[in-house]
Amino acid sequence: MPRGRYSLHDPHDHTPLGEEHFHCAPGPSGWRYVAQRTTPSGDHSGSIDLTLDELGRPLRLELNASSWQVRGAALDGVTWVRTDPTGAHATEGNAPAHAFTGTSPAFLVATARLLRLTPASPSTRVRLVALTDPVLAPRTLDQSWTLLESEAHATDNGPLIVDAYQVTALDTGEQHTVHISGDVVLAAPGIELEHLETPPSTFP
């Protein structure tokens, strides 16, 4: 079960946004990721609990930030309920999308798991509902994912397979590269892996 810590920063001006302390593991249903977020000063700022099924679809998502909460799942596309900080108002949403995304590294692993690309795969388009900080406002977006290469790196625990993906935002054409090994993001815009206690899990 990988445990570790990501540091998060603004991908454009590198302003520190805080840290995400996580643990994750494959399980009988698929994969689960649980994390707590802190601000740059160390205060608690939110949490994420994401469970995928064996096909990489979101079985259950609970996201908390700035006292807002979203609960969601893959149902008729994706469906979610967003609750305001007072708890008095809850709004339901639904979109013909494949999965959720957001600033947590978990969503990059989840999308890669959903698409299951190989270096021979063509670029694949995916529609996602982004839950944007700081109030988890939902926004539907389209991305294109391409697996550029899978490289084996020698480690003390045997070879570590690192997948390099090119991700393109189809509304702006902006491209960036994401490096993932198993269920851990090694590097991505705005994300740095600062500490990892155990090697990444490998998916069957």
C-alpha positions as CSV (number, residue, x, y, z in Angstrom):
1,M,0.0,0.0,0.0
2,P,1.8,3.1,-1.2
3,R,1.9,6.0,1.4
4,G,3.4,9.3,0.7
5,R,3.2,13.0,0.2
6,Y,2.7,15.2,-2.8
7,S,3.5,18.9,-2.9
8,L,1.1,21.0,-5.0
9,H,1.8,24.3,-6.6
10,D,0.3,26.6,-9.3
11,P,1.6,25.2,-12.6
12,H,1.9,28.7,-14.1
13,D,3.6,30.8,-11.4
14,H,4.7,28.0,-9.0
15,T,2.9,29.5,-6.0
16,P,2.8,26.8,-3.3
17,L,-0.8,25.5,-2.8
18,G,-0.1,23.0,0.0
19,E,0.5,19.2,0.3
20,E,-1.5,16.0,-0.1
21,H,-0.8,13.2,2.3
22,F,-2.1,10.0,0.7
23,H,-2.3,6.2,0.8
24,C,-3.8,4.0,-1.9
25,A,-4.0,0.4,-2.9
26,P,-5.7,-2.0,-5.3
27,G,-8.5,-4.0,-3.7
28,P,-11.2,-6.5,-4.5
29,S,-13.4,-3.8,-6.3
30,G,-10.5,-2.1,-8.1
31,W,-8.5,0.7,-6.5
32,R,-8.9,3.1,-3.6
33,Y,-7.1,6.4,-2.9
34,V,-7.5,8.4,0.4
35,A,-5.8,11.6,1.2
36,Q,-5.8,14.7,3.4
37,R,-4.8,18.1,2.2
38,T,-3.0,20.8,4.1
39,T,-2.3,24.5,3.3
40,P,1.3,25.8,2.9
41,S,1.1,26.8,6.6
42,G,0.1,23.2,7.6
43,D,-3.6,23.7,8.3
44,H,-6.1,21.1,7.1
45,S,-7.8,22.2,3.9
46,G,-9.7,19.2,2.5
47,S,-9.8,15.5,1.7
48,I,-10.4,13.1,-1.1
49,D,-11.7,9.5,-1.0
50,L,-11.9,7.9,-4.4
51,T,-12.8,4.3,-5.2
52,L,-12.5,2.9,-8.8
53,D,-14.0,-0.3,-10.1
54,E,-11.8,-2.8,-11.9
55,L,-12.5,-1.0,-15.2
56,G,-11.3,2.3,-13.8
57,R,-14.7,3.9,-13.4
58,P,-15.5,6.0,-10.3
59,L,-17.5,3.8,-8.0
60,R,-17.5,6.4,-5.3
61,L,-16.0,9.8,-4.8
62,E,-16.1,12.1,-1.8
63,L,-14.2,15.4,-2.1
64,N,-14.0,18.1,0.6
65,A,-12.5,21.6,0.2
66,S,-13.2,25.0,1.8
67,S,-16.1,23.3,3.7
68,W,-17.8,22.4,0.3
69,Q,-18.4,18.7,-0.3
70,V,-19.0,16.7,-3.5
71,R,-20.2,13.1,-3.6
72,G,-20.2,11.4,-6.9
73,A,-20.1,8.2,-8.9
74,A,-20.4,6.8,-12.4
75,L,-24.1,6.7,-13.0
76,D,-25.7,7.6,-16.4
77,G,-22.4,9.2,-17.2
78,V,-21.3,10.7,-14.0
79,T,-23.6,12.0,-11.3
80,W,-22.8,14.1,-8.2
81,V,-24.3,16.0,-5.3
82,R,-22.6,19.3,-4.2
83,T,-23.3,20.6,-0.7
84,D,-22.5,24.1,0.4
85,P,-20.5,24.9,3.7
86,T,-23.7,25.5,5.7
87,G,-25.2,22.1,4.6
88,A,-28.4,23.9,3.8
89,H,-28.3,23.6,0.0
90,A,-27.4,20.6,-2.0
91,T,-27.4,20.6,-5.8
92,E,-27.4,17.5,-8.0
93,G,-25.6,17.3,-11.3
94,N,-25.2,14.9,-14.1
95,A,-23.0,14.9,-17.3
96,P,-22.4,12.5,-20.1
97,A,-18.8,12.1,-19.1
98,H,-16.5,9.2,-18.4
99,A,-15.1,10.2,-15.0
100,F,-14.1,13.1,-12.7
101,T,-10.9,15.1,-12.5
102,G,-9.5,17.8,-10.3
103,T,-6.2,19.0,-8.8
104,S,-5.5,15.8,-6.8
105,P,-2.9,13.4,-8.4
106,A,-5.5,10.6,-7.8
107,F,-7.5,11.8,-10.8
108,L,-4.5,11.4,-13.2
109,V,-4.0,7.8,-12.0
110,A,-7.7,7.2,-12.4
111,T,-7.9,8.5,-16.0
112,A,-4.8,6.5,-17.0
113,R,-6.4,3.4,-15.4
114,L,-9.7,4.1,-17.2
115,L,-8.1,4.5,-20.7
116,R,-5.5,1.7,-20.4
117,L,-3.4,2.9,-23.2
118,T,-0.4,1.2,-24.8
119,P,2.4,2.9,-26.8
120,A,0.6,1.5,-29.9
121,S,-2.7,3.1,-28.9
122,P,-3.9,6.1,-30.9
123,S,-4.6,9.4,-29.0
124,T,-7.8,8.8,-27.0
125,R,-10.3,11.5,-26.2
126,V,-12.0,11.5,-22.8
127,R,-14.7,13.7,-21.4
128,L,-14.3,14.6,-17.7
129,V,-16.1,16.6,-15.1
130,A,-13.5,18.8,-13.4
131,L,-14.2,19.8,-9.7
132,T,-12.4,23.1,-9.5
133,D,-10.8,24.7,-6.4
134,P,-11.6,26.3,-4.1
135,V,-15.3,25.6,-4.1
136,L,-15.5,22.3,-6.1
137,A,-17.5,24.0,-8.9
138,P,-18.1,21.4,-11.7
139,R,-17.0,22.0,-15.2
140,T,-17.1,19.5,-18.1
141,L,-14.0,19.4,-20.3
142,D,-12.5,17.2,-23.0
143,Q,-8.9,15.9,-23.0
144,S,-6.8,13.8,-25.4
145,W,-4.4,11.3,-23.8
146,T,-1.5,9.6,-25.6
147,L,1.0,7.1,-24.0
148,L,4.3,8.3,-25.3
149,E,6.5,5.6,-23.8
150,S,6.8,3.0,-21.0
151,E,10.3,2.8,-19.6
152,A,11.8,0.5,-17.0
153,H,14.0,2.0,-14.4
154,A,16.2,-0.2,-12.2
155,T,15.6,0.1,-8.4
156,D,16.5,-1.8,-5.3
157,N,13.1,-3.5,-5.5
158,G,13.3,-4.5,-9.2
159,P,12.4,-2.6,-12.3
160,L,10.0,0.3,-12.0
161,I,7.9,0.9,-15.1
162,V,7.2,4.6,-15.7
163,D,4.6,5.6,-18.2
164,A,4.9,9.0,-19.9
165,Y,1.5,10.5,-21.1
166,Q,0.9,13.5,-23.2
167,V,-2.3,15.2,-22.1
168,T,-3.9,17.8,-24.4
169,A,-6.7,20.1,-23.3
170,L,-9.0,20.1,-26.3
171,D,-10.5,23.5,-25.6
172,T,-7.2,25.4,-25.5
173,G,-4.7,23.1,-27.2
174,E,-2.4,23.3,-24.1
175,Q,-0.3,20.2,-23.7
176,H,1.7,18.8,-20.8
177,T,3.4,15.5,-19.8
178,V,2.4,13.3,-16.9
179,H,4.7,10.6,-15.5
180,I,2.9,7.7,-13.7
181,S,4.3,4.5,-12.2
182,G,1.6,2.0,-11.1
183,D,-0.8,4.0,-8.9
184,V,1.7,6.9,-8.1
185,V,2.2,10.1,-10.0
186,L,5.9,10.8,-10.2
187,A,5.7,14.2,-11.9
188,A,3.0,16.4,-13.5
189,P,2.4,20.1,-13.8
190,G,1.7,21.5,-10.4
191,I,2.5,18.1,-8.7
192,E,5.7,16.8,-7.2
193,L,6.1,13.5,-5.3
194,E,8.0,14.5,-2.2
195,H,8.0,11.3,-0.2
196,L,7.0,7.7,-0.8
197,E,7.2,5.0,1.8
198,T,6.6,1.9,-0.3
199,P,6.9,1.2,-4.0
200,P,3.9,1.9,-6.3
201,S,1.3,-0.9,-6.6
202,T,1.1,-2.6,-10.0
203,F,-2.3,-3.2,-11.4
204,P,-3.2,-6.7,-12.6
